[in-house]
Amino acid sequence: MPSTDPHPELARLSADFFQVQHATDPFTATLLGVSGFDDRVPDPSRSGAAAGAAGISAIEERLGRIDASALGEADRINHAVLGALAWGARQDLEHGLWEANASAASYVSPQAMAFQSVGTASLAGPDAADGYLRRLEGLPAYFDAIARRYREARQDGRVPTAVGVGQAIDQLGGHLAAAVDADVLMHPGLPDGRTRTRAATLIETGARPAMRRLLDTLRDELLPVARPDDRVGIRFVPGGEEGYRAAVRRHTTTELTPEEIHRIGLDCLDRLAEEWSELGGRALGTTDVPEIMRRLREDPALRFERTEDIVATVGAALRRAEEARPGWFPAYDIPECVIEEISPIEAGNAPLAYYRPPAAGGARPGAHCVLTADPGQRFTYEYEALAFHESVPGHHLQIASAQTLAGLPDYRRHLDAEVGAYVEGWGLYSERLADEMGLYTSDVARLGMLSFEALRACRLVVDTGMHHFGWSRGRAMRFMWENTATTRANVANEIDRYIAWPGQALGYMIGRREIGRLRDEARRRLGARFDIRAFHGTVLGNGAVPMGVLEQIVLRWIGTVA
């Protein structure tokens, strides 16, 4: 009979994984609000990756010696989650696809991770400012190590794409052109005085010269040999095909093949056609899908006029969602979510929005970071769905509530991209859920929801198309343009993001489909006993988990209610 007592070795392994995971990638720890790592920089060298992979492999070996069948329910879930996360983290380190895919993309480009994380560290506590300065002291070696890694990859034939190298050059140039006081590495919470002066000196005399050396490497050594637009897929570099299959498994947490995922995307788009016609007829007076998309793209009345209007739109959407939340979810005592504008320096390579989790204990609120630059090019109908995805009932509600689950090991209370199918699947599920909750202000805004769903279906097609089937960048862009209502500029941003981060874009629709399937199964089996608040509490009640683990959690809940 399975034990109901916590398994001590599994608890030790959970703590060890948390330490190894964030010691290997302290920038992500900072973004997730995990304390204790804000004074460190990663080691992006091949030897650093090998050391991290070895540490994780040792955890996997110890985990394999634990008989999962003898564990209680909570420990069985933890065993399965830890096994999946450890495997994915090790695969990421071993394949090192980023070294063959230089870019400016958030989360995947190492210099972009520095720009995104360093200035967000919590400065609470007497030693926090000193830790921040130690991190700045480590940045020159970090940027130089990135350049060396790119050179080593080039010697092995693992050359990056021209489009990615160009974006990285532009990104570095933009940061170097900014005044030091406006540098994103300069923490906005630093008071005037000795610490701020020291930080400015470290950036000016240490970090920036190393950034210039990295820029020179990209421009002079990598750009001349970079992969052209007809070979942007990771399959075109040594080890890329194997690395992509591992990435697909990691980001979807399923055993689906690239071929199967490609077909799922095409089928999703076919099913959306009828809904496009119905909603377009009500909102725009036409049922012709290409005409609906043309109207959405070209009607100047559907563009923002001012930056403040974008912020007001997403802020109002968040407030409506918070007011409606009690009827759809259990009560959660979580930090607030604030609206922050994405830096203009990052605007050229940034998504329309992203979410930054709160710091542990609420020392920093959650943030819906939104792109507001050039408002005349931003569609009014897209930003409500974005708000529901990134804030409530989407990422903020899910991630912030996970941080409050005291019964979970630390490593499971602070997860994001590591379980992309769950986290991003929940975000996409939330866009549709918001419609059920009556949160959209118009049918035009609901067309934005539909356009984003079509975009996520396109991701299944174009990501596998480029990285598995060998599609060109141009072919991928044409496909997305023909099947969504977004702009050509956003199509380019989206496609370039998939090029930079193979497999990550697959998690959204694959995860959403699985959450929806489990909800349908629960409703079918429970009938009148189905409670949407209890279902959502069940899905959110164990933090982010792989899809197979989520299925077992939901099925057990159905069994207790039935």
C-alpha positions as CSV (number, residue, x, y, z in Angstrom):
1,M,0.0,0.0,0.0
2,P,1.4,3.5,-0.9
3,S,2.7,5.4,2.1
4,T,0.9,8.6,3.2
5,D,4.1,10.0,4.8
6,P,6.3,12.4,2.9
7,H,9.3,10.6,1.3
8,P,12.5,12.1,2.8
9,E,14.7,11.3,-0.1
10,L,12.2,12.8,-2.6
11,A,12.1,16.0,-0.5
12,R,15.9,16.2,-0.5
13,L,15.9,15.7,-4.3
14,S,13.3,18.5,-4.7
15,A,15.4,20.9,-2.7
16,D,18.6,19.9,-4.6
17,F,16.9,20.4,-7.9
18,F,15.8,23.8,-6.9
19,Q,19.3,24.7,-6.0
20,V,21.0,23.3,-9.1
21,Q,18.3,24.8,-11.4
22,H,18.7,28.3,-10.1
23,A,22.4,28.2,-9.5
24,T,22.7,27.2,-13.2
25,D,20.3,29.9,-14.3
26,P,20.2,32.7,-11.7
27,F,18.7,35.2,-14.2
28,T,15.6,33.1,-14.5
29,A,15.5,32.9,-10.7
30,T,15.4,36.7,-10.5
31,L,12.6,36.9,-13.1
32,L,10.6,34.3,-11.1
33,G,11.1,36.3,-7.9
34,V,13.2,33.6,-6.2
35,S,15.5,35.0,-3.6
36,G,19.1,34.0,-2.9
37,F,20.4,34.2,-6.5
38,D,20.3,37.9,-7.3
39,D,24.1,38.3,-6.8
40,R,25.0,35.7,-9.4
41,V,25.5,35.5,-13.2
42,P,25.2,32.2,-15.2
43,D,28.1,30.4,-16.8
44,P,27.1,30.3,-20.5
45,S,30.2,28.3,-21.5
46,R,30.0,24.7,-22.7
47,S,31.8,23.6,-19.6
48,G,29.2,25.5,-17.5
49,A,26.4,23.8,-19.3
50,A,28.0,20.4,-18.9
51,A,28.4,21.0,-15.2
52,G,24.7,22.0,-14.9
53,A,23.7,18.9,-16.9
54,A,25.8,16.6,-14.7
55,G,24.2,18.0,-11.6
56,I,20.7,17.4,-13.0
57,S,21.7,13.9,-14.2
58,A,22.8,13.0,-10.7
59,I,19.3,14.0,-9.4
60,E,17.6,12.0,-12.2
61,E,19.7,8.9,-11.2
62,R,18.7,9.3,-7.5
63,L,15.1,9.8,-8.5
64,G,15.1,6.6,-10.6
65,R,15.9,4.6,-7.4
66,I,12.6,5.7,-5.8
67,D,9.7,3.4,-6.3
68,A,6.9,5.8,-7.4
69,S,4.2,3.1,-6.8
70,A,5.0,3.1,-3.1
71,L,4.5,6.9,-2.7
72,G,1.4,8.7,-1.5
73,E,-0.6,10.8,-4.0
74,A,1.2,14.1,-3.3
75,D,4.6,12.5,-3.6
76,R,3.6,10.6,-6.8
77,I,2.7,13.9,-8.4
78,N,6.0,15.4,-7.2
79,H,8.0,12.4,-8.5
80,A,6.4,12.8,-11.9
81,V,6.9,16.5,-12.1
82,L,10.5,16.4,-10.9
83,G,11.3,13.7,-13.5
84,A,9.8,15.7,-16.3
85,L,11.4,19.0,-15.4
86,A,14.9,17.5,-14.7
87,W,14.8,15.7,-18.1
88,G,13.8,18.9,-19.9
89,A,16.4,21.1,-18.1
90,R,19.1,18.6,-18.9
91,Q,18.1,18.3,-22.5
92,D,18.2,22.0,-22.8
93,L,21.7,22.2,-21.5
94,E,23.0,19.3,-23.5
95,H,21.6,20.4,-26.8
96,G,22.4,24.1,-26.3
97,L,20.4,25.2,-29.3
98,W,20.8,28.8,-28.4
99,E,24.5,28.7,-29.4
100,A,23.5,28.0,-33.0
101,N,20.7,30.5,-32.9
102,A,21.9,33.9,-31.8
103,S,19.0,36.4,-31.4
104,A,17.6,39.2,-29.3
105,A,14.7,37.1,-28.0
106,S,13.5,37.2,-24.4
107,Y,14.2,34.1,-22.3
108,V,16.3,32.4,-24.9
109,S,19.0,34.9,-25.9
110,P,21.6,35.1,-23.1
111,Q,22.3,38.8,-23.4
112,A,18.6,39.5,-23.6
113,M,18.1,37.6,-20.3
114,A,20.6,39.9,-18.6
115,F,18.8,43.0,-19.9
116,Q,15.5,41.5,-18.9
117,S,16.4,40.4,-15.4
118,V,19.2,42.4,-13.8
119,G,17.2,45.6,-13.2
120,T,14.2,43.6,-11.7
121,A,16.0,42.1,-8.7
122,S,14.4,42.8,-5.3
123,L,16.6,45.3,-3.3
124,A,14.8,44.4,-0.1
125,G,17.2,43.5,2.7
126,P,20.5,45.0,3.9
127,D,22.7,43.0,1.6
128,A,20.6,43.3,-1.6
129,A,22.4,46.3,-3.1
130,D,25.8,44.7,-2.5
131,G,24.6,41.6,-4.2
132,Y,23.4,43.6,-7.2
133,L,26.8,45.2,-7.5
134,R,28.5,41.8,-7.4
135,R,26.3,40.8,-10.3
136,L,27.3,43.8,-12.3
137,E,30.9,42.9,-11.6
138,G,30.3,39.5,-13.1
139,L,28.7,40.8,-16.3
140,P,31.9,41.4,-18.3
141,A,33.0,37.8,-18.0
142,Y,29.4,36.7,-18.8
143,F,29.2,38.7,-22.1
144,D,32.7,37.5,-23.1
145,A,31.8,33.9,-22.4
146,I,28.8,34.3,-24.7
147,A,31.0,35.5,-27.5
148,R,33.4,32.5,-27.0
149,R,30.5,30.1,-27.0
150,Y,29.3,31.5,-30.4
151,R,32.9,31.1,-31.8
152,E,33.1,27.5,-30.6
153,A,29.7,26.7,-32.2
154,R,30.8,28.3,-35.5
155,Q,33.9,26.0,-35.5
156,D,31.5,23.1,-35.3
157,G,29.3,24.3,-38.1
158,R,26.6,25.4,-35.8
159,V,26.2,28.9,-37.3
160,P,23.2,31.2,-36.4
161,T,20.6,32.8,-38.7
162,A,21.3,36.1,-40.3
163,V,18.0,37.5,-39.1
164,G,18.8,36.5,-35.5
165,V,22.3,37.9,-35.6
166,G,21.0,41.2,-37.0
167,Q,18.5,41.5,-34.2
168,A,21.1,40.8,-31.6
169,I,23.4,43.5,-33.1
170,D,20.6,46.0,-33.1
171,Q,19.7,45.2,-29.5
172,L,23.2,45.6,-28.2
173,G,23.6,48.8,-30.2
174,G,20.4,50.2,-28.8
175,H,21.5,49.5,-25.2
176,L,25.0,50.9,-25.8
177,A,23.5,54.1,-27.3
178,A,21.4,54.8,-24.1
179,A,22.6,57.0,-21.4
180,V,24.1,55.1,-18.5
181,D,21.5,56.4,-16.1
182,A,18.8,55.1,-18.4
183,D,20.5,51.7,-18.9
184,V,18.2,48.7,-18.1
185,L,21.1,47.3,-16.1
186,M,20.9,50.3,-13.8
187,H,18.4,49.2,-11.1
188,P,15.6,51.8,-10.8
189,G,15.4,51.2,-7.1
190,L,18.9,52.3,-6.3
191,P,19.0,55.5,-4.3
192,D,21.3,58.4,-5.3
193,G,24.7,58.1,-3.6
194,R,27.7,55.8,-3.5
195,T,25.9,52.6,-4.6
196,R,24.4,54.3,-7.6
197,T,27.7,55.9,-8.6
198,R,29.4,52.5,-8.2
199,A,26.8,50.8,-10.4
200,A,27.2,53.4,-13.1
201,T,31.0,52.9,-13.1
202,L,30.6,49.1,-13.3
203,I,28.3,49.4,-16.3
204,E,30.3,52.1,-18.1
205,T,33.8,50.5,-17.6
206,G,33.0,46.8,-17.4
207,A,29.6,45.7,-18.8
208,R,29.5,48.0,-21.8
209,P,33.0,47.3,-23.1
210,A,32.1,43.6,-23.0
211,M,28.8,44.2,-24.7
212,R,30.8,46.0,-27.5
213,R,33.1,43.0,-27.8
214,L,30.1,40.7,-28.1
215,L,28.6,43.0,-30.7
216,D,31.9,43.0,-32.7
217,T,31.9,39.1,-32.6
218,L,28.3,39.0,-33.9
219,R,28.9,41.6,-36.7
220,D,32.4,40.6,-37.8
221,E,32.6,36.8,-37.3
222,L,29.0,35.5,-37.3
223,L,27.0,37.7,-39.7
224,P,29.2,36.9,-42.7
225,V,28.6,33.1,-42.3
226,A,25.1,33.2,-40.9
227,R,22.3,31.0,-42.2
228,P,20.1,32.7,-44.9
229,D,16.3,33.0,-44.7
230,D,15.8,29.8,-46.6
231,R,17.6,27.8,-43.9
232,V,16.3,29.3,-40.7
233,G,15.2,26.0,-39.2
234,I,17.3,24.4,-36.5
235,R,17.4,21.2,-38.5
236,F,20.0,22.9,-40.7
237,V,22.7,22.8,-38.0
238,P,24.6,19.7,-36.7
239,G,22.5,18.1,-34.0
240,G,19.5,20.3,-34.7
241,E,17.0,17.6,-35.7
242,E,17.6,15.7,-32.5
243,G,17.6,18.9,-30.5
244,Y,14.3,19.9,-32.0
245,R,12.6,16.6,-31.1
246,A,13.7,17.0,-27.5
247,A,12.5,20.6,-27.5
248,V,9.1,19.5,-28.8
249,R,8.8,17.0,-26.0
250,R,10.0,19.5,-23.4
251,H,7.7,22.3,-24.4
252,T,4.5,20.3,-25.0
253,T,5.2,17.8,-22.2
254,T,3.7,15.2,-24.5
255,E,4.9,12.4,-26.8
256,L,3.4,14.1,-29.9
257,T,5.7,14.1,-32.9
258,P,6.3,17.2,-35.1
259,E,4.3,15.6,-37.8
260,E,1.3,15.1,-35.5
261,I,1.5,18.7,-34.2
262,H,1.7,20.1,-37.7
263,R,-1.6,18.3,-38.6
264,I,-3.3,19.5,-35.4
265,G,-2.5,23.1,-36.3
266,L,-4.0,22.7,-39.8
267,D,-7.1,21.1,-38.3
268,C,-7.5,23.9,-35.8
269,L,-7.4,26.5,-38.5
270,D,-10.1,24.6,-40.5
271,R,-12.4,24.5,-37.5
272,L,-11.9,28.3,-36.8
273,A,-13.2,29.3,-40.3
274,E,-16.9,28.9,-39.4
275,E,-16.4,31.0,-36.3
276,W,-14.6,33.7,-38.2
277,S,-17.6,34.0,-40.5
278,E,-20.2,34.1,-37.8
279,L,-18.5,36.6,-35.6
280,G,-17.3,38.7,-38.6
281,G,-20.9,38.9,-39.8
282,R,-22.1,40.4,-36.5
283,A,-19.2,42.7,-35.9
284,L,-18.2,43.9,-39.4
285,G,-21.2,42.9,-41.6
286,T,-19.3,40.4,-43.7
287,T,-18.9,36.6,-43.5
288,D,-16.0,36.5,-46.0
289,V,-12.9,35.5,-43.9
290,P,-10.2,37.2,-46.1
291,E,-12.3,40.4,-46.1
292,I,-12.8,40.2,-42.3
293,M,-9.0,39.9,-41.9
294,R,-8.4,42.8,-44.3
295,R,-10.9,45.0,-42.4
296,L,-9.2,44.3,-39.1
297,R,-5.8,45.1,-40.5
298,E,-6.7,48.2,-42.5
299,D,-9.5,50.1,-40.7
300,P,-7.8,53.1,-39.1
301,A,-10.6,53.3,-36.5
302,L,-9.2,50.0,-35.1
303,R,-5.8,51.5,-34.2
304,F,-4.8,53.2,-31.0
305,E,-4.1,56.9,-31.1
306,R,-2.2,57.3,-27.8
307,T,0.0,55.2,-25.6
308,E,-2.2,56.1,-22.6
309,D,-5.1,54.5,-24.4
310,I,-3.3,51.1,-24.6
311,V,-2.5,51.3,-20.9
312,A,-6.1,52.2,-20.1
313,T,-7.5,49.3,-22.2
314,V,-5.4,46.7,-20.5
315,G,-5.9,48.2,-17.1
316,A,-9.7,48.2,-17.5
317,A,-9.7,44.6,-18.7
318,L,-7.7,43.6,-15.6
319,R,-10.2,45.4,-13.3
320,R,-13.2,43.7,-14.9
321,A,-11.5,40.3,-14.6
322,E,-10.7,40.9,-10.9
323,E,-14.3,41.8,-10.2
324,A,-15.6,38.7,-11.9
325,R,-13.0,36.3,-10.5
326,P,-14.9,35.1,-7.3
327,G,-17.6,33.6,-9.4
328,W,-15.2,31.4,-11.4
329,F,-12.3,30.6,-9.0
330,P,-11.6,29.8,-5.4
331,A,-10.4,32.7,-3.3
332,Y,-6.7,33.4,-3.7
333,D,-4.7,35.8,-1.6
334,I,-2.1,36.9,-4.1
335,P,-0.1,40.1,-4.8
336,E,-1.5,42.7,-7.2
337,C,-0.8,42.8,-10.9
338,V,0.5,46.1,-12.3
339,I,0.8,47.3,-15.9
340,E,4.3,48.2,-17.1
341,E,5.3,49.5,-20.5
342,I,8.0,47.6,-22.4
343,S,11.2,49.7,-22.9
344,P,11.3,51.4,-26.3
345,I,14.8,49.9,-26.8
346,E,13.3,46.4,-26.7
347,A,10.2,47.4,-28.8
348,G,11.7,46.2,-32.1
349,N,12.1,42.6,-30.9
350,A,9.5,42.4,-28.1
351,P,6.2,40.5,-28.2
352,L,3.0,42.5,-27.7
353,A,3.1,41.6,-24.1
354,Y,4.6,39.3,-21.5
355,Y,4.2,38.6,-17.8
356,R,6.7,39.0,-15.0
357,P,5.9,37.1,-11.8
358,P,5.8,38.7,-8.3
359,A,8.8,38.3,-6.0
360,A,8.4,35.7,-3.3
361,G,6.3,37.0,-0.4
362,G,4.9,39.9,-2.5
363,A,8.0,42.0,-2.3
364,R,7.5,42.9,-6.0
365,P,4.0,42.8,-7.6
366,G,3.3,40.7,-10.7
367,A,3.5,42.7,-13.9
368,H,1.7,42.7,-17.2
369,C,4.4,44.2,-19.4
370,V,2.8,45.6,-22.5
371,L,4.2,47.0,-25.8
372,T,3.0,50.6,-26.2
373,A,5.5,52.0,-28.6
374,D,4.1,53.4,-31.9
375,P,0.5,53.2,-30.8
376,G,-0.8,54.0,-34.3
377,Q,0.4,50.6,-35.4
378,R,-1.4,48.8,-32.5
379,F,-4.8,47.2,-32.9
380,T,-7.5,48.1,-30.4
381,Y,-9.1,44.7,-30.7
382,E,-6.0,42.7,-29.6
383,Y,-5.2,44.2,-26.2
384,E,-8.2,42.8,-24.2
385,A,-7.3,39.2,-25.1
386,L,-3.7,40.0,-24.3
387,A,-4.6,41.3,-20.9
388,F,-6.7,38.3,-20.0
389,H,-3.8,36.0,-21.1
390,E,-1.1,37.8,-19.2
391,S,-2.9,39.0,-16.1
392,V,-6.2,37.6,-14.8
393,P,-7.5,35.0,-15.3
394,G,-4.3,34.1,-17.1
395,H,-0.6,34.1,-16.1
396,H,-0.9,36.3,-13.0
397,L,-3.6,34.3,-11.4
398,Q,-2.0,31.0,-12.2
399,I,1.7,31.9,-11.3
400,A,1.0,34.1,-8.3
401,S,-1.4,31.5,-6.8
402,A,1.2,28.8,-7.3
403,Q,3.6,30.8,-5.2
404,T,1.1,30.6,-2.3
405,L,0.9,26.7,-2.3
406,A,2.8,26.1,0.8
407,G,2.5,22.3,0.5
408,L,4.5,22.3,-2.7
409,P,8.3,22.1,-2.9
410,D,10.0,25.4,-3.7
411,Y,10.9,24.4,-7.2
412,R,7.2,23.8,-8.1
413,R,6.0,27.1,-6.7
414,H,8.2,29.1,-9.1
415,L,7.7,27.7,-12.6
416,D,7.1,29.4,-15.9
417,A,8.7,28.4,-19.2
418,E,9.9,25.1,-17.7
419,V,6.3,23.8,-18.0
420,G,5.2,25.8,-21.1
421,A,2.3,23.6,-22.2
422,Y,0.6,24.1,-18.8
423,V,1.6,27.8,-18.2
424,E,0.9,29.0,-21.8
425,G,-1.9,26.5,-22.3
426,W,-3.6,28.1,-19.3
427,G,-3.0,31.6,-20.7
428,L,-4.6,30.7,-24.0
429,Y,-7.5,28.9,-22.2
430,S,-8.0,32.1,-20.2
431,E,-8.6,34.1,-23.4
432,R,-11.6,31.9,-24.2
433,L,-12.6,31.7,-20.6
434,A,-12.8,35.5,-20.4
435,D,-15.5,35.3,-23.1
436,E,-17.5,32.9,-21.0
437,M,-17.1,35.3,-18.1
438,G,-18.5,38.2,-20.2
439,L,-15.3,40.2,-20.0
440,Y,-14.9,41.4,-23.7
441,T,-16.4,44.8,-24.4
442,S,-17.5,44.1,-28.0
443,D,-17.7,41.6,-30.8
444,V,-14.7,43.4,-32.4
445,A,-12.7,42.6,-29.2
446,R,-13.8,39.0,-29.5
447,L,-12.5,39.0,-33.0
448,G,-9.1,39.8,-31.4
449,M,-9.6,36.7,-29.3
450,L,-10.2,34.7,-32.4
451,S,-7.2,36.1,-34.2
452,F,-5.0,35.2,-31.3
453,E,-6.4,31.7,-31.3
454,A,-5.7,31.4,-35.1
455,L,-2.2,32.7,-34.4
456,R,-1.5,30.0,-31.8
457,A,-2.8,27.4,-34.3
458,C,-0.5,28.8,-36.9
459,R,2.4,28.4,-34.5
460,L,1.9,24.6,-34.6
461,V,2.2,24.7,-38.4
462,V,5.0,27.2,-38.9
463,D,7.3,26.1,-36.0
464,T,7.2,22.5,-37.2
465,G,7.3,23.8,-40.7
466,M,10.6,25.6,-40.3
467,H,12.4,23.4,-37.8
468,H,11.2,20.0,-38.9
469,F,10.1,20.3,-42.5
470,G,12.6,22.9,-43.5
471,W,10.3,25.8,-44.5
472,S,11.9,29.1,-45.3
473,R,11.3,32.2,-43.3
474,G,9.3,33.7,-46.1
475,R,7.0,30.7,-46.4
476,A,6.3,30.7,-42.7
477,M,5.5,34.5,-42.8
478,R,3.1,34.0,-45.8
479,F,1.2,31.2,-44.0
480,M,0.7,33.3,-40.9
481,W,-0.3,36.4,-42.8
482,E,-3.0,34.4,-44.7
483,N,-4.4,32.8,-41.6
484,T,-4.5,35.6,-39.0
485,A,-5.5,39.2,-38.8
486,T,-2.3,40.5,-37.4
487,T,0.1,43.0,-39.2
488,R,3.0,42.1,-41.3
489,A,5.3,43.6,-38.7
490,N,3.8,41.4,-36.0
491,V,4.0,38.4,-38.3
492,A,7.7,39.1,-38.7
493,N,8.2,39.4,-34.9
494,E,6.3,36.2,-34.3
495,I,8.2,34.1,-37.0
496,D,11.5,35.4,-35.8
497,R,10.7,34.5,-32.2
498,Y,9.9,30.9,-33.3
499,I,13.2,30.8,-35.2
500,A,15.1,31.9,-32.1
501,W,13.3,29.5,-29.7
502,P,12.5,26.2,-31.4
503,G,9.5,24.3,-30.0
504,Q,8.5,26.8,-27.4
505,A,5.5,28.2,-29.4
506,L,4.0,24.7,-29.6
507,G,3.0,24.7,-25.9
508,Y,0.2,27.2,-26.1
509,M,-2.3,25.4,-28.3
510,I,-1.3,21.9,-27.2
511,G,-1.8,22.8,-23.6
512,R,-5.0,24.7,-24.2
513,R,-6.5,21.7,-26.1
514,E,-5.6,19.4,-23.2
515,I,-7.1,21.7,-20.5
516,G,-10.3,22.0,-22.6
517,R,-10.4,18.2,-23.1
518,L,-10.2,17.6,-19.4
519,R,-12.9,20.1,-18.7
520,D,-15.2,18.5,-21.2
521,E,-14.5,15.1,-19.7
522,A,-15.2,16.4,-16.2
523,R,-18.5,18.0,-17.3
524,R,-19.5,14.8,-19.2
525,R,-18.8,12.5,-16.3
526,L,-20.1,14.7,-13.5
527,G,-23.2,16.3,-15.2
528,A,-25.0,18.5,-12.7
529,R,-22.3,17.9,-10.1
530,F,-19.7,19.7,-12.3
531,D,-18.6,23.0,-10.6
532,I,-16.4,25.3,-12.7
533,R,-14.9,26.9,-9.6
534,A,-13.9,23.5,-8.2
535,F,-12.5,22.5,-11.7
536,H,-10.4,25.6,-11.9
537,G,-9.2,25.0,-8.3
538,T,-8.2,21.5,-9.2
539,V,-6.3,22.6,-12.3
540,L,-4.5,25.4,-10.4
541,G,-4.1,23.5,-7.1
542,N,-0.9,21.8,-7.8
543,G,1.0,24.5,-9.6
544,A,2.3,24.0,-13.1
545,V,2.6,20.3,-14.0
546,P,3.1,18.3,-17.2
547,M,0.0,17.5,-19.2
548,G,0.0,13.8,-18.3
549,V,0.2,14.7,-14.6
550,L,-2.6,17.2,-15.0
551,E,-4.8,14.5,-16.5
552,Q,-4.2,12.2,-13.5
553,I,-5.0,15.1,-11.1
554,V,-8.2,15.9,-12.8
555,L,-9.3,12.3,-13.1
556,R,-8.7,11.7,-9.4
557,W,-10.8,14.8,-8.7
558,I,-13.6,13.6,-10.9
559,G,-13.5,10.3,-9.0
560,T,-13.9,12.0,-5.6
561,V,-16.9,14.1,-6.8
562,A,-18.6,11.3,-8.7
